Amino acid sequence: QHICRNYNACFFYILVSDFTQQLSQLHEQHAVQLQMLIENYRKRNAELRKERPPCNSSMFQIWETLLQEVEIDSQAHSDISASLARQVARPLLEKTFCLKIQSRKVFAHRESFETVLSKTEALLSKAYRDYSDACMQHIQMCSNQSLAQYYEAHNAYIQQLRGTNSMLKEYHSETLPALLQVRFFFCDGAICYWSLVCCFLAEGYVISSMYLKSNLKIW
């Protein structure tokens, strides 16, 4: 369970990092588009004012207020984007970057151990074939020389079998669990997990508050 929690924390970092990064980019794009829209219509509004005689029109005042509120909304989206990038996406990206490095190291160690085990099992298979061949040869020849070769092949096979079983037992009972229990980033995954969750929820509260204030102003 502890190993699964660490892996879940790892995947959670990556998931939230990708989400917040894309969300930040969307807010930034929306802010830029709103600002371009405001600038375009401010130019058209200025041209319209030149063409009409000056007068106090409530419609023009409402129109100008709407442009100002949308411009404020654009700045709010830009602030949200910067806040997400600075407080959530960037720290998570740094953590996932280090995590990938550590996971590669763990994978490399595991791969090297399994390569050694694979070679050992290949030697065991060869020893078994030699033992079987020596047995069949002794059955056919039934001589002192074939008997000696049979005993020698038998002892070599038993020795290789014991060595292979010992290595497999050590690897699966000690080495592999130790590799799987290596803590990502050399820190407690559970503590990092909950701290980042709280950070993300706090950012969500800030974003919601900004939206509410912006909507109240417009309406």
N, C-alpha and C positions, 0 to 999 in steps of 0.2 A: 504494500500500500504506500509506503514511504517513497519508493522508487517511482511509482505511478504519479504521486503528487508532484515530484520534481519534474517529471516529463510534462505533466499537465501545465505546470507553471511556465515551463519553457515555451510550449506552444501558445500559451496565453500571452506571453510577452510579444511573440511574433504577430499574433492575430491583432492585438490592440495597437501595436506599432503600425501595422499596415493600414488599419482602419483610420486611426487618427491622422496619419500622414495624408491619406486620400481625402479625409474630411477637411483638413486644413487647406489642401489645394483647392477643393471645391469652394470653400468660403472665400479664398483669395480670388479665384476666378469670378465669383459672383460680385465681389466688391469692385473689381476692375470693370466689369460690365456695367454695373450701376453707375460708376463714376463716369464712364464714357457716355452713358445715356444722359446723365445730368448735364455734362458739358455740351452735348449736342443740342439739347433742348434749351439750355441757357442762351446759346447763340441764336436759335430761332426766336426765343422770347425777346432778345435784344433787338433783332431785326423787326419784329412785330411792333415793338414800342416806338421805333423810329417812324414806322409807316402810319401809326394812328396818333391823333392829337392827345396831348397829356391830359389825364383826368383821373380822379380817384375812383377806381373800379374795384369793388369787392371781389369780383372773379379773378382779377389779376393778383390781388393780394393772397387769395386762397391758393392760386396756382404757384406763386412764389413760395408760399409756406410748404406746399407739397414737395417742391423741388428741394427745399432745405431739409425736410424730414427724410426724403430718400437719400440725400447726401449723408445725413447722419447715420442712416441705416447702412450705407456703403462703408463708412468708417467703422461701424460696429462689426461688420463682417470681417474687415481687415484686422481689427483687434482680436477677434475670435481666432482667426487663422494664426496670428502671431502667438497667441496664448497657447493654442494647441501644439504648435510646433516647438515652442520653447519649453513648456512644462510637461508635456506628455510624449509627443512623437520623438523628439530628439533624445531624451533620456532612455526611452525604450529602444530606440535604434542602437544606441551605444551598448546597451545590455545585450541585445540580440547579436550584435557584431562580436562581442567578446564570447558570448555563448557558443556561437558557431565555431570559433577558434578552439574553444575547450572541447566541444563535441567532436571536432575533427581529430584532436589529439587522442581522445578516448577511443574513437573508432580505429585510429592507426594502431594503438596498443592492442586492441582486441584482434585486429586483422593479423598482426604479427604473431600473436599467440596461436591463433587458429591455423596459420600457415605451418607453424612448428608441429601442431597436432596432426595436421593433414600429412606431413612428411613422415611422422611417426607411424600413423596408420598405414601408410604405403609400405613402410619397412615391415610392419606386422603381416601385411598381406603377402609380401615376398617370402618372409620366413615361413608362413603357413604353406605356400606353394612348394618351397624347398623341402619342408617336412613331409608333405604328401608325396612328392616325387621320390624321396628317400625311402618312404614306407613301401611304395609300389615296387621300387627297385629291389628292396630286400626280400619282398614276397617272391619275386621272380628268380633272384639269384640265390638267396638263402646262404650267403657266405659270411665269413667273419668280417671281411672288408665292408660289405653292404650293411652288416649289423652295426659296425662302428660308425658308418656314415649316418645310419638311421638315428642312433643315440645322439650324435652330434647335432643333427638337424632338429631333433626333438628338444634337446636342451636349449638350442638357440631360439626356437619358437616360444618355449615356455618363458625364457628370460625376456624376450621382446614383448610377449603378452602381458607379463607382470609390469614391465616398464610403461607400456601403453596405458594399461588400466590405472596405474598410479598417476600418470600425467593427466588423464581424463578426469579422474576423481578430484585431483587438486585444482584443475581448471574450473570445473563446474561447481565445486563446493566453496572455493576460496577466491580464485582469481576473477572469474566472471562476475560474481556478486559485488566484489570490491570495485570493479570497473563501473558497474551499473550504479553504484552508490556514490560515485564521485559527484560532489556538489557543483552545480553549474556556477561559474564565476567565483568559486570559493566563498560563497555566501549561502545563507539559509534560503532556500527557494520559497518556503512558505511565507516568511517575513516579507521578502521582496514582492511576492504575489499580492498579499493583502495591502501593502503600502501603495503599490501601483493601482490596485483597484480603487482605493480611497482617493488617490490623486485623480484618476479618471472620472470618478463620480463627482468630485469637487468641480472639475472642469465642466462637467455636464450641467451642474447647478449654475455655474457662472454664465454659461451659454444660454440656459433657459431664462435666467434673469434678464440678460441683455435683450433677448427676443421680446419678453413681456414688456419691458420698458419702451422698446422701440414701437411695438404695436399700440401701446397706450398713447404714445405721443401722436402717432398718425391718426388714430381714431378719436 
